[in-house]
Amino acid sequence: MDENELIKRITVNPQLFGGKPIIRGKRLAVEHVLGMLAAGDSPETILRGYDWLEIADIRACLLYAHKLVSNERVELLQTG
């Protein structure tokens, strides 16, 4: 599946989650999937928790996040 097909899995509906990006119009926010991955959950664990979710949906979340930050620059606070 190419990037264009993947990114189409991410939708925005002002009626759901305050217009946050969600997966295929379902009540699962992209940020929730990214949070689970960041917490160390494997894609397999996430898929077991949502019977309708597909591995392509997880890839779409990662692609969406990549596109958001690809032109961002983060200034890290230096301590010490």
N, C-alpha and C positions, 0 to 999 in steps of 0.2 A: 504494500500500500504506500503510495507516495505522500509527500507532505501535504499537498492540497486536499487529498482525501482524508488524511488524518485530522487536519485542522477543522474540517467541516463537522467533526464529531463534537467540537466545543461550541456551545450555543449560549446565547444571552437572552434571558426572558425577564423583563422588568417585574413580572409577577412572582418570580421564584428567587429566593435568596437576595432580594434587593437588587437584582440585575447583575449579580456576580456570575462569572463564567461557570457553566455547568456542563455535564456530560450528556450529550444526546437528548437534551430536554428533560432529563430525569432529575430527581431531587438529590443529586450528588454534586457538590461543588468541586471544581478543579483544585482549589486550595486544600480541600480535605484529603484528596488523593495525594497531593504533593506533601502534605503534612505527615501522612502515614508513611510514605517513602522516606522522608527525612528522619522519621522516628526509628527507622530500621526495619519496617515491615517489608516483606518480600512481595513482589507482584502476585505470587501464588496465594499468599495469605489474604491480600486485598481481594483477589478474585473469589476466594472462598466466602468472603463476607458479603458479596454482592452477586447474586446468581445471574444477573442480567449483564454484568460488566464483562468486557472483553479485553484481552491484552492490548489490542489496538487503542482502546480508550485510555489506558495507562500511558501508552506511547504518545497519544495525542496531548495528554496533560503535560508531559515532559517537553514536547515540542512547543506547546503554548508558552510555557515558562521560559524556554530558551529564546523564543521570539521576543518576549517582553524584556528580557535582560540583555539581549545581544548588542544593543546600542547604549546600554547604561554604564556608567562608571561609578563605582562605589569608593568613597574615601573612607579608609579605615582609620579609626582613632588610634593613635600611637600612645602607648602608656610607658612609663618608666623612665 
